[in-house]
Amino acid sequence: MKLLVLVSSLAVISAAAGDDRQRRSPATPDCTVFPERGPCEESLRRYYYDRWAGICRFFVYGGCQGNGNNFLTEEDCLKTCRVLPPRSACEEPQQDSCTKTFYIRYYYDKKVGHCVRLSIAACPGKENNFRSMEDCEQVCGAQSEERAETESGGHPDCDGPADRGLCEAYMPRFYYDHDEGTCKRFIYGGCGGNGNNFQTEEECNRKCGGLF
């Protein structure tokens, strides 16, 4: 009788251990693959790394198998997968064209000497392409456009022409028309351009309207 109880207890422990192993993330992380739910039917909150966007996203894991792009927390995901590029990335020029899927990204602009924001497609292989302003500044050691402007006492390029830039996005923006003294709407392509580029007419008037 005691032997039967012992065997039954070991079987329960073994099954529980097996279930626990199934609920763990796969052992070898792989940040480059699409996430897999796996064949089981549980609904476990997990995170995977989206290498095109450079961020970790939530997904539902079934509880067994799947692949290595599977992390218990967003912090674990970022710690494992988010690797900043070398400083040499700051020397790369902008790309000449973009696709139709856009993310807000940041890059180091050698012409102005600091990090700037732009909306471009998440194009593979381009290292001068950062998830956040902080990442760009950390790698390139340069202040953001807004901070540089504030500390130098300067202003946006309010007397420059409306500049669509290099990319082919359709982003309504506003520029300051120096000759007429008003802010006007134009279409921004998503990358490049100049400082006479504002997301709202109010911002354009606030920064340029009282300068001339």
Buried (B, 14 or more C-beta within 10 A) or exposed (E): EEEEEEEEEEEEEEEEEEEEEBBEBBEEBBBEBEBBBBEBEEEBEBBBBBBEBBBBEEBEBBBBBBBBBBBBEBEBBBEBBBEEBEEEBBEBEBBEEBEEEBBEBBBBBBEBEBBBBBBBBBEEEBBBBBBBBEBBBEBBEBBBBBBBBEEEEEEBBBBBEBBBBBBBBEBEBBBBBBEEEBBEEBEBBBBBBBBBBBEEBEBBBEBBBEEE
